[in-house]
Each structure stands twice: as C-alpha cells, then as structure tokens.
Amino acid sequence: MSATHGIVLIGLITLLVCSGCTMTGNNTGNISAAVPSPTGTSYVIVETEPETPAPVSTIFPANATEVTVNASTTTGLPLPSAETLEKGAKKQAYPYVIRTLSQFLYYNTYGGVVDYLKVKYPSRPTDFSGSSLSDTDYRQYISDPVQKTYINGLVENIRDRSDLPQERVRIAVSMVQHIPYSASAGSRYPYEVLYYNTGRCDDKSILAAYLLSEMGYGTALLVYIPERHVALGLKCPKQYSTGGSGYCFVETSYPSIMTYSNGTYAGVSKPVSNPLVIPIAEGQSFDQISEEYTDAEGYQATLNSAVVNSTGIYMDSINYDIYGDLRQKYGLPDLGPVKMR
C-alpha cells in the first residue's frame, strides 16, 4: 500500500490481533445490511464424530499401505493407510465473497489426517513472527505429502468455481480471510486450519500461500517482527508491492482488500516496520491486482473523509456509497455506526 492511503482514523477499524489476542468489533452500523451474509465465519456439518487421537502405533502401523504421493516422509516411517487417515470425516462449508456474492466452498476433512500431522510434527513454534526461525521452518508447513494429497481436492474445487485464473485467486484469498481468527498455543499446519476452521495470522497466511502456490503463483510470508504479525506476500507488479519487494501485502486474519495494509491491530496498531520476506514458492505474478490496489485507495479515502464525534462516524453521501459498495464487494467487516451526513 502506498503512502497515499493516509492515516487511519483511530477507532474506526475493527480491532484484530495476530499472536495471542482476540478479535473484537461492532456490528451495529447503519449500513451493515449491505454486506452479504455470512461475512465472518464458516460452519461445519459433522457426518462422523472425529475419532479420539490414536496412539503412535495406530497412526503409523507397521504393515500400513502407503498413500500414493510424490515425496517421502522425513521420519522414514511408513505412511498410514487411507482407511486410517480418513477416520473422523467432517463435511465443511467455507464462505467467501466474490464481487458482492457470498458463496461457499464445500470440502471433506478427516480427523485421521490431523492425527497424523500431530504425531509426525509434535514440536510447533509458539510464535511464527519471531526472528529465530529459518526459511526451512516455514516451508516445512507446505511440504508434507499426506497433507498435499488431502488439500489438493480443495484446490480443484476452487478452480472449478471460475474459468478465470484471477478470480480463482480472489476466491482462495477471501475463503482464507473468512476462516475465523483465534489464538492457539502452537502453530497449525494448513490442513489443521481447515479441519478446526480457525487459525492465527501465521497459520492462515501459510494456508493461503499453500493454496496459491498450488495454483502456480509466487508466494511469500511477510513477517513483521516488532508487531508480531504475519501476512501473505503474493507476487505482483513491483509498483503495487510492499516496499518494492515484488510481493503485495495480503491480510489473512480477517476480510480485507488485497494490498490494503492500514488495518489496526489491538496493542500494536498497523504493521509499519519493514517486513522480513520469506519466499515460499516460485510462480507467476498476479498482475490483475491493480483492481484491488485502486479499491484499497478508494476505501482509505472514504475513511479519511469521515467525521467522528460522540454520536458516530459520518460520511458525505458519495463516500458513504463508495464505502458501502466496497464492503459489499469484498465482504469487509463493519466499522461501527457509520452514518450519512
């Protein structure tokens, strides 16, 4: 986001946190009805209750039949059978908003895959925004062959939603943004975020990087160490990128316009430091992001135009309409009692 976005009005934007705080907000604004429902959560249809995590001897049986994958596990243990992995099935529906339309992606997750990941990777960083982690630590989260097998179906589901590659990117980003944020004691693998239907900013950014990498796009993590925040870096034209890095800022902890980085986070304000860029995967550039960049500029302009007093937030009719249209287009959260003056 360029400096032309200006200064965010303090208290306007829903407070969101990465790494340990909860999300708060006010959904009583006068124009909240303009946002399609649902805008901030997913729901789960339980077909079979998740199985109790099995002991190691069950997760990695000595005579297991291997799942067909293109890589081997780092532990040298045989991969669990499909029957073991597919225990505890849940049919889940993840909302996303694309050009004002609120829709769902449907996907089956399995408790057996989560059990496998827990056993194989028991040690998890408690803070993914620390400076002590190496590139390998981040990339490990997208390299597991079993996880790849069971997430690729979701990638194909996203591809089936549109014939336009750029719209698939937007669907994937919106879906991840609409997965509810919550803090956890340790990091989660992308499949675990989908299974539990929740995650931190680092968890959700890695999930988004995984999905977009599988679609052929260059991705990175933008790690803001002082602010303890992680965002997705999506390869894009340099003029739209963060600090000329070649990666555009994409917030994942809540619905937001790609390239918009003026969100306010409880306790740490917006990310203002120069991020540590951790490349995740090589790939093509998302050159169509100029649309989001222009919309983000317009969204910030509406906030800059607002007048705040003890009775609410007021915008003139033109900015009020632009603000409402952009909220509806991207499924953005309600800022509070915004009124037309």
Sine and cosine of phi, psi and omega as CSV:
sin_phi,cos_phi,sin_psi,cos_psi,sin_omega,cos_omega
0.00,0.00,0.73,-0.68,-0.03,-1.00
-0.98,0.20,0.23,-0.97,0.00,-1.00
-0.91,0.41,-0.24,0.97,-0.04,-1.00
-0.94,0.33,-0.14,0.99,0.04,-1.00
-0.92,0.39,-0.37,0.93,0.05,-1.00
0.99,0.16,-0.23,-0.97,-0.05,-1.00
-0.99,-0.10,0.74,-0.68,0.02,-1.00
-0.95,0.32,0.67,-0.74,0.07,-1.00
-0.92,0.38,0.85,-0.52,-0.04,-1.00
-0.89,0.46,0.75,-0.66,0.04,-1.00
1.00,0.01,-0.14,0.99,-0.01,-1.00
-0.96,0.28,-0.74,0.68,-0.20,-0.98
-1.00,0.05,0.64,-0.77,0.04,-1.00
-0.79,0.62,0.76,-0.65,-0.02,-1.00
-0.97,0.24,0.79,-0.61,0.02,-1.00
-0.75,-0.66,0.45,-0.89,-0.06,-1.00
-0.76,-0.65,0.49,-0.87,0.20,-0.98
-0.87,-0.49,0.65,-0.76,0.08,-1.00
0.95,0.31,0.87,0.50,0.30,-0.96
0.89,-0.46,-0.08,1.00,0.02,-1.00
-0.90,-0.43,0.27,-0.96,-0.03,-1.00
-0.99,-0.16,0.31,-0.95,-0.04,-1.00
-1.00,0.01,0.75,-0.66,0.03,-1.00
-0.82,-0.57,0.35,-0.94,0.00,-1.00
-0.08,-1.00,0.19,-0.98,0.02,-1.00
-0.86,-0.52,0.87,-0.50,-0.05,-1.00
-0.94,-0.33,0.53,0.85,-0.06,-1.00
-0.95,-0.30,0.20,0.98,-0.05,-1.00
-0.90,0.43,0.42,-0.91,-0.07,-1.00
-0.92,0.39,-0.38,0.92,-0.05,-1.00
-0.95,-0.31,0.27,0.96,-0.03,-1.00
-0.89,0.46,-0.45,0.89,-0.02,-1.00
-0.92,0.40,-0.26,0.97,-0.01,-1.00
-0.96,0.29,-0.30,0.96,-0.04,-1.00
-1.00,0.04,0.79,-0.61,-0.01,-1.00
-0.89,0.46,0.53,-0.85,0.02,-1.00
-0.97,-0.26,0.65,-0.76,0.05,1.00
-1.00,0.06,0.39,-0.92,0.02,-1.00
-0.84,-0.54,-0.13,0.99,-0.09,-1.00
-0.62,-0.78,0.14,0.99,-0.03,-1.00
-0.46,-0.89,0.24,-0.97,0.08,-1.00
-0.89,-0.45,0.22,-0.98,0.11,-0.99
-0.79,-0.62,0.31,-0.95,-0.09,-1.00
-0.82,-0.57,0.74,-0.67,0.13,-0.99
-0.96,-0.27,0.91,-0.41,-0.05,-1.00
-1.00,0.05,0.91,-0.42,0.06,-1.00
-1.00,0.05,-0.65,0.76,0.05,-1.00
-0.68,-0.74,0.73,-0.68,-0.02,-1.00
-0.87,0.50,0.66,-0.75,0.02,-1.00
-0.84,0.54,0.64,-0.77,0.01,-1.00
-0.96,0.28,0.49,-0.87,0.14,-0.99
-0.90,0.43,0.72,-0.69,-0.04,-1.00
-0.78,0.63,0.77,-0.63,-0.06,-1.00
-0.99,0.11,0.41,-0.91,0.06,-1.00
-0.91,0.40,0.23,-0.97,-0.06,-1.00
-0.83,0.56,-0.64,0.77,-0.05,-1.00
-0.89,0.46,-0.43,0.90,0.03,-1.00
-1.00,0.06,-0.65,0.76,0.00,-1.00
-0.90,0.43,-0.62,0.78,0.02,-1.00
-0.86,-0.51,0.93,0.36,0.01,-1.00
-0.89,0.45,0.58,-0.82,-0.09,-1.00
-0.89,0.46,-0.51,0.86,-0.04,-1.00
-0.96,-0.28,0.49,0.87,-0.08,-1.00
-0.91,0.42,0.53,-0.85,0.13,-0.99
-1.00,0.02,0.81,-0.58,-0.10,-1.00
-0.96,0.28,0.60,-0.80,0.14,-0.99
-0.97,0.25,0.62,-0.78,0.00,-1.00
-0.95,0.30,0.92,-0.39,-0.01,-1.00
-0.64,-0.77,0.10,-0.99,-0.06,-1.00
-0.98,-0.21,0.04,1.00,-0.02,-1.00
-0.60,-0.80,0.32,-0.95,0.02,-1.00
-0.98,-0.21,0.34,-0.94,0.02,-1.00
-0.97,0.25,0.45,-0.90,-0.02,-1.00
-0.97,0.24,-0.35,0.94,-0.05,-1.00
-0.99,0.16,-0.32,0.95,-0.06,-1.00
0.99,0.14,-0.04,1.00,0.02,-1.00
-0.98,0.19,0.50,-0.87,0.04,-1.00
-0.92,0.40,0.56,-0.83,0.03,-1.00
-0.95,0.32,0.57,-0.82,0.02,-1.00
-0.90,0.45,0.35,-0.94,0.06,-1.00
-0.95,0.31,0.34,-0.94,0.06,-1.00
-0.86,0.50,-0.60,0.80,0.00,-1.00
-0.88,0.48,-0.65,0.76,0.02,-1.00
-0.94,0.35,-0.69,0.73,-0.05,-1.00
-0.92,0.38,-0.52,0.86,-0.13,-0.99
-0.99,-0.11,0.41,0.91,0.14,-0.99
-0.98,0.20,0.43,-0.90,0.06,-1.00
0.92,0.39,0.79,0.62,-0.06,-1.00
-0.95,0.30,0.64,-0.77,0.11,-0.99
-0.72,-0.70,0.77,-0.64,0.13,-0.99
-1.00,-0.04,0.86,-0.52,-0.12,-0.99
-0.86,-0.50,0.44,-0.90,0.02,-1.00
-0.80,-0.60,0.86,-0.51,-0.04,-1.00
-0.94,-0.33,0.86,-0.51,-0.01,-1.00
-0.98,0.22,0.45,-0.89,0.17,-0.99
-0.51,-0.86,0.36,-0.93,0.02,-1.00
-0.85,-0.53,0.82,-0.57,0.00,-1.00
-0.74,-0.67,0.92,-0.38,0.03,-1.00
0.79,0.61,0.80,0.60,0.07,-1.00
0.98,0.20,-0.21,0.98,-0.05,-1.00
-1.00,-0.05,0.80,-0.60,0.05,-1.00
-0.99,-0.10,0.86,-0.51,-0.05,-1.00
-0.71,-0.71,0.00,-1.00,-0.03,-1.00
-0.77,-0.63,0.55,-0.84,0.21,-0.98
-0.96,-0.26,0.75,-0.66,-0.03,-1.00
-0.96,-0.28,0.65,-0.76,-0.16,-0.99
-0.35,-0.94,0.71,-0.70,0.06,-1.00
-1.00,0.00,0.78,-0.63,0.11,-0.99
-0.91,-0.42,0.33,-0.95,-0.10,-1.00
-0.74,-0.68,0.73,-0.68,0.06,-1.00
-0.90,0.44,-0.50,0.87,0.01,-1.00
-0.89,0.46,-0.59,0.81,0.05,-1.00
-0.93,0.38,-0.64,0.77,0.04,-1.00
-0.90,0.44,-0.67,0.74,0.05,-1.00
-0.86,0.51,-0.68,0.74,0.02,-1.00
-0.86,0.51,-0.72,0.69,-0.02,-1.00
-0.91,0.42,-0.62,0.79,0.01,-1.00
-0.90,0.44,-0.65,0.76,-0.02,-1.00
-0.96,0.28,-0.66,0.75,-0.05,-1.00
-0.95,0.30,-0.57,0.82,-0.05,-1.00
-0.82,-0.58,0.94,0.33,-0.05,-1.00
-0.95,0.30,-0.44,0.90,-0.03,-1.00
-1.00,-0.06,0.87,-0.49,-0.04,-1.00
-0.81,-0.58,0.67,-0.74,0.11,-0.99
-0.88,0.48,0.63,-0.78,0.06,-1.00
-1.00,0.06,-0.33,0.94,-0.01,-1.00
-0.62,-0.78,0.97,-0.23,-0.05,-1.00
-0.98,0.22,-0.09,1.00,0.00,-1.00
-0.99,-0.13,0.26,0.96,0.01,-1.00
-0.98,0.17,0.28,-0.96,-0.06,-1.00
-1.00,-0.01,-0.08,1.00,-0.09,-1.00
-1.00,0.03,-0.14,0.99,-0.06,-1.00
-0.99,0.10,0.60,-0.80,0.01,-1.00
-1.00,-0.09,0.20,-0.98,0.06,-1.00
-0.84,0.54,-0.61,0.80,-0.01,-1.00
-0.89,0.46,-0.61,0.79,0.01,-1.00
-0.86,0.51,-0.65,0.76,-0.01,-1.00
-0.95,0.30,-0.70,0.71,-0.10,-1.00
-0.93,0.36,-0.40,0.91,0.02,-1.00
-0.84,0.55,-0.49,0.87,-0.09,-1.00
-0.95,0.31,-0.20,0.98,0.01,-1.00
-0.88,-0.47,0.11,0.99,-0.15,-0.99
-0.97,-0.23,-0.10,0.99,-0.08,-1.00
-0.94,0.35,0.76,-0.65,-0.08,-1.00
-0.94,0.33,-0.57,0.82,0.03,-1.00
-0.93,0.37,-0.71,0.71,0.05,-1.00
-0.84,0.54,-0.70,0.71,-0.01,-1.00
-0.85,0.52,-0.69,0.72,0.00,-1.00
-0.85,0.53,-0.64,0.77,-0.12,-0.99
-1.00,-0.07,-0.07,1.00,0.10,-1.00
-0.98,-0.20,-0.42,0.91,-0.07,-1.00
-0.86,0.52,-0.46,0.89,0.07,-1.00
-0.89,0.45,-0.59,0.81,0.05,-1.00
-0.93,0.37,-0.63,0.78,0.05,-1.00
-0.87,0.50,-0.68,0.73,0.03,-1.00
-0.91,0.41,-0.59,0.81,0.05,-1.00
-0.87,0.49,-0.68,0.74,0.03,-1.00
-0.90,0.44,-0.69,0.73,0.01,-1.00
-0.87,0.49,-0.59,0.81,-0.03,-1.00
-0.94,0.35,-0.27,0.96,-0.06,-1.00
-0.98,0.21,-0.31,0.95,-0.02,-1.00
-0.41,-0.91,0.55,-0.84,0.10,-0.99
-0.99,0.12,-0.17,0.99,-0.05,-1.00
-0.99,-0.14,0.87,-0.50,-0.01,-1.00
-0.82,0.57,-0.62,0.78,-0.03,-1.00
-0.92,0.38,-0.52,0.86,0.03,-1.00
-0.96,0.30,-0.51,0.86,0.07,-1.00
-0.90,0.44,-0.64,0.77,0.06,-1.00
-0.86,0.50,-0.72,0.69,-0.03,-1.00
-0.90,0.44,-0.61,0.79,0.04,-1.00
-0.90,0.43,-0.72,0.69,-0.03,-1.00
-0.88,0.48,-0.71,0.71,-0.01,-1.00
-0.90,0.44,-0.72,0.69,-0.01,-1.00
-0.89,0.46,-0.64,0.77,0.01,-1.00
-0.87,0.49,-0.73,0.69,0.00,-1.00
-0.90,0.44,-0.67,0.74,0.01,-1.00
-0.87,0.49,-0.55,0.84,-0.05,-1.00
-1.00,0.10,-0.13,0.99,0.16,-0.99
-0.93,0.36,0.80,-0.60,-0.10,-1.00
-0.85,0.52,0.63,-0.78,0.08,-1.00
-0.99,0.16,0.63,-0.78,0.21,-0.98
-0.35,-0.94,0.53,-0.85,0.03,-1.00
-0.99,0.15,0.52,-0.86,0.05,-1.00
-0.64,-0.77,0.30,-0.95,-0.07,-1.00
-0.92,0.40,-0.56,0.83,0.01,-1.00
-0.68,-0.73,0.19,-0.98,-0.03,-1.00
-0.95,0.32,0.34,-0.94,0.02,-1.00
-0.85,-0.53,0.56,-0.83,0.11,-0.99
-0.97,0.26,0.40,-0.92,-0.03,-1.00
-0.77,0.64,-0.67,0.74,-0.01,-1.00
-0.90,0.43,-0.58,0.81,0.01,-1.00
-0.92,0.39,-0.59,0.81,0.07,-1.00
-0.87,0.50,-0.68,0.73,0.02,-1.00
-0.92,0.39,-0.67,0.74,-0.05,-1.00
-0.92,0.40,-0.74,0.67,-0.01,-1.00
-0.99,0.14,-0.22,0.98,0.03,-1.00
0.86,0.51,0.65,0.76,0.04,-1.00
-0.21,-0.98,0.35,-0.94,0.02,-1.00
-0.02,-1.00,0.21,-0.98,0.06,-1.00
-1.00,0.09,0.03,-1.00,0.00,-1.00
-0.89,0.45,-0.61,0.79,0.02,-1.00
-0.94,0.35,-0.68,0.73,0.03,-1.00
-0.85,0.52,-0.73,0.68,-0.08,-1.00
-0.95,0.32,-0.54,0.84,0.04,-1.00
-0.92,0.39,-0.62,0.78,0.04,-1.00
-0.93,0.38,-0.64,0.77,0.08,-1.00
-0.86,0.50,-0.72,0.69,0.01,-1.00
-0.89,0.46,-0.66,0.75,0.02,-1.00
-0.88,0.47,-0.63,0.77,0.01,-1.00
-0.89,0.45,-0.78,0.63,-0.06,-1.00
-0.88,0.48,-0.71,0.70,-0.05,-1.00
-0.95,0.31,-0.54,0.84,0.08,-1.00
-0.89,0.45,-0.66,0.75,0.03,-1.00
-0.91,0.41,-0.39,0.92,0.06,-1.00
-1.00,0.06,-0.03,1.00,0.09,-1.00
0.99,-0.17,0.19,0.98,-0.04,-1.00
-0.98,-0.18,0.52,-0.85,0.09,-1.00
-0.96,0.30,0.73,-0.68,-0.05,-1.00
-0.70,-0.72,0.37,-0.93,0.06,-1.00
-0.47,-0.88,0.20,-0.98,0.18,-0.98
-0.96,-0.28,0.70,-0.72,0.09,-1.00
-0.98,-0.22,0.95,-0.33,-0.12,-0.99
-0.97,-0.24,0.91,-0.42,0.01,-1.00
-0.99,-0.15,1.00,-0.07,-0.15,-0.99
-0.91,0.42,-0.75,0.66,-0.01,-1.00
-0.88,0.48,-0.60,0.80,-0.03,-1.00
-1.00,0.08,-0.14,0.99,-0.04,-1.00
0.82,0.58,0.80,0.60,-0.06,-1.00
-0.69,-0.72,0.55,-0.83,0.06,-1.00
-0.77,-0.64,0.74,-0.67,0.06,-1.00
-0.81,-0.59,0.24,-0.97,0.08,-1.00
-0.99,0.15,0.66,-0.75,0.20,-0.98
-0.95,-0.30,0.88,-0.47,0.00,-1.00
-0.95,-0.31,0.82,-0.57,-0.01,-1.00
-0.84,0.54,0.76,-0.65,-0.12,-0.99
-0.40,-0.92,0.17,-0.99,0.07,-1.00
-0.83,0.56,0.63,-0.77,-0.15,-0.99
-0.85,0.53,-0.56,0.83,-0.08,-1.00
-0.93,0.38,-0.30,0.96,0.03,-1.00
-0.97,-0.22,-0.05,1.00,-0.17,-0.99
-1.00,0.08,0.21,-0.98,0.01,-1.00
-0.98,0.21,0.90,-0.44,0.05,-1.00
0.85,0.53,0.47,0.88,-0.01,-1.00
0.93,0.36,0.35,0.94,-0.07,-1.00
-0.97,0.24,-0.30,0.95,-0.11,-0.99
1.00,0.04,0.04,1.00,0.05,-1.00
-0.83,-0.55,0.78,-0.62,0.03,-1.00
-1.00,0.10,0.60,-0.80,0.04,-1.00
-0.95,0.31,0.77,-0.63,0.08,-1.00
-0.73,-0.68,0.93,-0.36,0.07,-1.00
-0.94,0.33,0.68,-0.74,0.00,-1.00
-0.87,-0.49,-0.23,0.97,-0.10,-0.99
-0.97,0.25,-0.27,0.96,0.03,-1.00
-0.33,-0.94,0.28,-0.96,-0.01,-1.00
-0.87,0.49,0.78,-0.63,-0.05,-1.00
-0.40,-0.92,0.34,-0.94,0.05,-1.00
-0.99,0.15,0.76,-0.65,0.06,-1.00
-0.82,0.57,0.66,-0.75,-0.08,-1.00
0.99,0.10,-0.21,0.98,-0.01,-1.00
-0.99,0.14,0.89,-0.45,-0.08,-1.00
-0.86,-0.52,0.32,0.95,-0.02,-1.00
-0.99,-0.12,0.28,0.96,0.06,-1.00
-0.90,0.43,0.51,-0.86,-0.02,-1.00
-0.97,-0.25,0.75,-0.67,-0.02,-1.00
-0.92,-0.39,0.71,-0.70,-0.05,-1.00
-0.85,0.53,0.79,-0.61,0.08,-1.00
1.00,0.05,-0.44,0.90,-0.08,-1.00
-0.79,-0.61,-0.03,1.00,-0.02,-1.00
0.88,0.48,-0.31,-0.95,-0.06,-1.00
-0.98,0.20,0.38,-0.92,0.04,-1.00
-0.94,0.33,0.89,-0.46,-0.06,-1.00
-0.86,-0.51,-0.24,0.97,0.00,-1.00
-0.97,0.25,0.24,-0.97,0.10,-0.99
-0.97,0.23,0.86,-0.52,-0.09,-1.00
-0.96,0.27,0.48,-0.88,0.21,-0.98
-0.98,0.19,0.84,-0.54,-0.06,-1.00
-0.99,-0.10,0.89,-0.45,0.01,-1.00
-0.94,-0.34,0.99,-0.17,0.02,-1.00
-0.88,0.48,0.71,-0.71,0.01,-1.00
-0.96,-0.27,-0.73,0.69,-0.02,-1.00
-0.49,-0.87,0.59,-0.80,0.12,-0.99
-0.97,0.25,0.43,-0.90,0.02,-1.00
0.17,-0.99,-0.09,-1.00,-0.05,-1.00
-0.97,0.23,0.25,-0.97,0.01,-1.00
-1.00,0.01,0.59,-0.81,0.09,-1.00
-1.00,0.03,1.00,0.07,-0.14,-0.99
-0.97,0.24,-0.26,0.96,-0.03,-1.00
-0.99,0.12,0.13,0.99,-0.09,-1.00
-0.95,0.30,-0.09,1.00,0.06,-1.00
-0.86,0.51,-0.51,0.86,0.04,-1.00
-0.89,0.45,-0.73,0.68,0.02,-1.00
-0.91,0.41,-0.63,0.77,0.00,-1.00
-0.87,0.50,-0.70,0.71,0.03,-1.00
-0.90,0.43,-0.67,0.75,0.02,-1.00
-0.91,0.41,-0.61,0.80,0.02,-1.00
-0.91,0.42,-0.63,0.77,0.07,-1.00
-0.88,0.48,-0.69,0.72,0.01,-1.00
-0.91,0.41,-0.63,0.78,0.02,-1.00
-0.89,0.46,-0.70,0.72,0.02,-1.00
-0.91,0.42,-0.59,0.81,0.02,-1.00
-0.89,0.46,-0.61,0.79,0.04,-1.00
-0.91,0.41,-0.61,0.79,0.02,-1.00
-0.93,0.37,-0.63,0.78,0.02,-1.00
-0.91,0.41,-0.43,0.90,-0.03,-1.00
-0.99,0.14,-0.25,0.97,-0.14,-0.99
-0.94,0.34,0.53,-0.85,0.11,-0.99
-0.93,-0.38,0.79,-0.61,-0.06,-1.00
-0.92,-0.39,0.77,-0.63,0.13,-0.99
-0.63,-0.78,-0.18,-0.98,-0.11,-0.99
-0.92,0.39,-0.27,0.96,-0.05,-1.00
-0.98,-0.18,-0.13,0.99,0.03,-1.00
0.51,-0.86,-0.26,-0.97,0.00,-1.00
-0.92,-0.39,0.80,-0.60,-0.11,-0.99
-0.86,-0.51,0.67,-0.74,0.09,-1.00
-0.77,-0.64,0.48,-0.88,0.11,-0.99
-0.93,0.36,0.21,-0.98,-0.15,-0.99
-0.87,0.49,-0.61,0.79,-0.03,-1.00
-0.92,0.40,-0.78,0.63,-0.02,-1.00
-0.93,0.37,-0.55,0.84,0.04,-1.00
-0.88,0.47,-0.68,0.73,0.01,-1.00
-0.93,0.37,-0.66,0.75,0.02,-1.00
-0.89,0.46,-0.71,0.71,0.01,-1.00
-0.86,0.52,-0.73,0.69,0.01,-1.00
-0.90,0.43,-0.66,0.76,-0.01,-1.00
-0.90,0.43,-0.66,0.75,-0.02,-1.00
-0.95,0.33,-0.59,0.81,0.09,-1.00
-0.87,0.49,-0.67,0.74,-0.01,-1.00
-0.94,0.33,-0.63,0.78,-0.04,-1.00
-0.89,0.46,-0.64,0.77,-0.09,-1.00
-0.94,-0.34,-0.02,1.00,-0.05,-1.00
0.92,0.40,0.65,0.76,-0.08,-1.00
-0.96,0.28,0.46,-0.89,0.00,-1.00
-0.93,0.36,0.41,-0.91,0.03,-1.00
-0.97,0.26,0.73,-0.69,0.02,-1.00
-0.99,0.11,-0.31,0.95,-0.06,-1.00
0.69,-0.73,-0.36,-0.93,-0.06,-1.00
-0.96,0.27,0.96,0.30,0.01,-1.00
-0.99,0.12,0.76,-0.65,-0.07,-1.00
-0.76,-0.65,0.38,-0.92,0.04,-1.00
-1.00,-0.02,0.67,-0.75,0.03,-1.00
-0.89,-0.45,0.00,0.00,0.00,0.00
